[in-house]
Amino acid sequence: MKNKLLTSLLTPLLLCFAVQADEQKVCHMDDECVEVGQWQLGLALGYGERSNPVRDYDDIPIYLAPTLAYYGDRWFFDNGNLGYTLADEELFSVNLTTSFSSDSAYFYRWDPSNIFISGTSQLSSTPSAFTSRFQAFGAEPEPVFNELEDRKFTLLGGAEAFIYTPMGIINLALAHDLFDVHSGMEAKVKWLYNLSWTDWKFEFAAVANWKSEEIINYYYGVRPSENTYWSERYRAGSGTNLGLELTTQYIMSEHWELLFLVRYTDLADEITASPLVTESYTNTYFIGTAYRF
C-alpha cells in the first residue's frame, strides 16, 4: 500500500521535471504573491480526509479549507501563524514565526492543523515496528486501554529560513513549545518545487520533520490511568517523520479554481512503536472548488 502511494506521488513529479519549467520566483508565481498591506482571503469547499493513526480516534473529515493571510512590511499573519521578517533578500529570507503542532491534530477535530490544511500546507493493523520490538518476548499482553486522556494543544515558536534556488525552494525551521505543554522541540527541512502550465499549477514538496522525545512521549506515550503496564513499558526517543506532498490547482477564472491536495507521511519508528498507534503512516487528501476574494 505504501509503495503504491509513494509511486502515485512521485510519478507526476518525475514527469513534470521532463517539462521545461519557468524559473523559480520568490513568490512562486506572480498571481500567488500577497500584496503588502492587503488581506488575502479564500475558501475551498469539497471533501477530504486525514487518516488518524491513534487508536480509538476516528479519521478526520475535511469539508472546508480556508485561506487567510496578511503581509505588512515586516509583520505577517498566514493561516493562523504570526511572524516577523528579519531579512528579505532576493535569494533568501529569514523569519521569526509561530506554527501548529501536527500531533495534537489527531486528538482534536477542530485543531487548527485540521482547518488550515493548505499550510503556509488505511490500514488497521499493528505496526511492524511495535511487533518486532515486543512480540519476540512472547509474553507481552495485548494493549487494552481505558479511555485515553486529553493531550493539550500548544503553539510552537521559533525561526525559519527560505532559500530560493532554480531547482526549488528550501525551507528550514526550528521551533519550541511556547506554552510549556511538553517543552519539546521540532526541526523541519522542506523542499518545494512549483510548476505552471497554461491554467494548471503544481506544487511538489518533500519533508523531513524531526520531533524531540518530549513531544513523542507527550502525545504517544501511555498514561498510568490508560494502562499501567504500558505506561512503564513504552518510552520513546526522538524521531523523524518523512513526507511527500502534491498540490494541484486548475484556474477557471479570476476568482474560481479547482483544488486537489494529497499528502503522505511515514511516521517515525519511535511513534509507530507506541501501543497507542495502529498505523505506520498517515495520509491527507482534499478535492474541491476554491474561491479567492
N, C-alpha and C positions, 0 to 999 in steps of 0.2 A: 504493500500500500504506500509506504513512504517513498520507495523508489519511483513508483508511478507518478506521485505528486511532484517529486523533485524534477522528473523528466518533463512534466507538463509545464513547469515554471521555467526551466532552463531552455527548452526548445525555442520559444519565441524570442528569448534573449539572444541566442546564437544566430537566429535568422535575421534579427534586426541589426546585428553587427555587420552583416553582409551588405546592408543597405547604406548608401552614402548618407551620413548624418550631418545635421547642422552643428556648427561649432558650439560648444557649451557656453552658456551665458551665466552671469552671476545670478540672474533672476530665473534661470532655466529657459523660459520663453517669455517674449515681450508681454503677452496678454495675461501672464500669471503674476507679474510684478504688482505688489501692493503700493499704491501711490502714497507718498508720505503725507500724513495728516488726514487720510481718508479711511473710513471703515470698509472692510471687505466682508460682505455678508453672502452666505449661500446656504441652500438646504437641499439635500438629496432625499428622495422618497423611493423606497423599494423594499427589498428583503435581503437579509443576510443572516449569518450565524457565526458565533465564536464558540468553538468547542471548549468544553471545560474539563480539565484533567483531574479535578479534585472530586473524590468520592462524595456522594450524597448531594452534589450540586449539579443542576441541570445546565445544558448548553444554553448560551445566551443569544436570544433572537435580536436582530437589528432591523429596525424599520425606518429610522431617521438617521441622517448623517449631516449635522450642521457644520458650517464653517464660519468662524468669527475671528477676524484679525484686524489689528490696528498698528501701524508703524509710525512713530514720530521720528524726530531727528536722532534720538538715542533710545528712548524707551519704546517698548513694543509689547503688544498682547497678541498671542497667537494660539487660538483654540484652547483657551484655559491656562496657557503658560505665560507668565510675566517675565520680561527680560530687559536687559540694558546692554547696549552695544559699546564695547570698549574700543574696538578697532574695526574699520570697514574699508578694506583696500580692494584693488582690482583682483588680486589673486587669493585673498583670504579675508576672513572676518572672525572676530572673537567676541563672545557674548557671556554675560552672567545671566543665568536663566533658571527658572523652576521647571519641573517636569513631574508627571504622574508615574506611580509605580504600576507596572503591568500585573504584578502578582495580586494586589488587592482586588483587581477586576474580577477574579474568579469567585470572590466571596460576596460581591455586591452587584446586583443587577444594574443599578444606576451609577456605578463608578464612572468618573469622567473618561477613563480609557475605553469604556463601552459606549460612550456617546460621541466623542471626538475621534472616530476611528481613522480619519484621514491623517491624524498625527500632525506634526509640523512639517501622521500615518494614522473515522472514529471507531477507534477500537475500544471495546470494554473488556480488556484482558489485563492480567497482572503484568507490569512492565518487566522486561527481561533483566534489567539491572537489579531489581528487587529479588527476582527469582534466583539469579546466580549468586547473590550475596548471602542469602539466608537459607535457601532450600537445601543446601548441601548438609546442613546440620541435621535435617530430618526430624527435628522435634519442635520446630517453631510453630506456635499456634496461628490459626487463621486470624487475620486482622479484623476484629469485630469491635465497633466503636459505639460509644454513647453519642448523643448529639454533639456536634462539633461547636466549639466556642467561636465567637466572632474574632476575626482578625481586623484590626483597625486600619482605616485609611490614613495615609500620610502623604506629605508633599516633599519632593526631593528638590534640592537646590545645589547649584554648582556652576561650572563653566563649560562652554562648548566652543569648538572652532570648526569653521568650514574652509576647506582648501579646494579651490576651483582649478581643474585641470582639463585638457582637451578630452581625456578619457573618462570624465565624470567628476563628481563632487565627493570629497571625503569628509565625513563628519566625525569628529572626536568629541566625546563628552565624559565628564566625571561629575557625579552628584552624590550628596549625602542627605540622610534623613533630617529634615528641618524640624519636625515635631517630636523627635526623640521617641518614636514609637518602637523602633527596633535598633536604632543607632547604626544602621548598616550603610554601605556604600555600593554604588553601581558605576560601571565604566562601560562605554559603548564605542565601537568602531563601526561606521556605516558607510557603505559605498553606494552612490546613486548615479544613475545614468538616464538622461532624458532624451527622447527622440520624438520628432514631429514629422508627420507625413500626411499631406493635404489637410483633412479635417480631423485626423487622428493624433492623439498624444499618448505616449507611453513613458512610464517611469519604472525602471527596474532598480532593485535595491538588494544588497546582501548585508547582513547584520551579525555582529558578534557582541553579545551583551553579557558582561561579567557581573556576578552578584556575590556579595560577601556572605560569609557563613551566618552573620546576624540576620540578614534578610531571609535566607533559605530556611533557617531554623524557626524564625518567627512565623512565616506563612505555611510551611510544610512540616514543621515539627509537630509532635503529638503532645497534647497537654495531659497531665495526670487524670483529670476528670473525664477525658475522652477514652483513654485506655492506659492503665498504669504500666503494663508490661512494655508497650511500645514507646511510651514516653521516656523510659530509661534506655531502651534498646537503640532507637534511632537518633543519631547525632550527625548532622551534615557539615561538610566543609564548604568552601566557596565553590562556585561552578559557573560555567559559561553556556548560555543558550545561543544557538545558531539559527539564523532565519533567512528566508528568501521572500521577496515581495514583488508584486506586479500591480500597477495601477494603470488602467486604460480609460481614456476619455474620448468620446466622439462629439465634436462640436456641431450642434444642429442650427444654432442661431447665436445672436449676441448674448443672450441670457440662458439658453437651454442647452444642455448636453446630456449624453448618456454616460454612465459611470459604471465601471467594473473594477473590483478590487479583490485580490486574493493574497493571503499571507500564510506562510508555513513556518513554524518554529519548532526546532528539535530541542527538547528540554535537556538541561544538564543532567548527567548521571546522578549527581548529588540530589537533584529534585526527584527524578524518577525512582530513586531508591526509597523514598518516603512511602510508608504504608498508606498515607492519605491519597497518594497519586495513583490513578488507574490507567494512565496513558503516558506514552513516552514522547508525545508531541501534541501540539495544538495547531489548529488552522482557523482562519477567519476568511469569510468571503462576503461580498455585498454587490448587488447589481440593482441599479435603479436609474431614475431620472433626476438630474440636478438643475436647480435654478440659481443663477448668480444675480443678485440685486445690483 
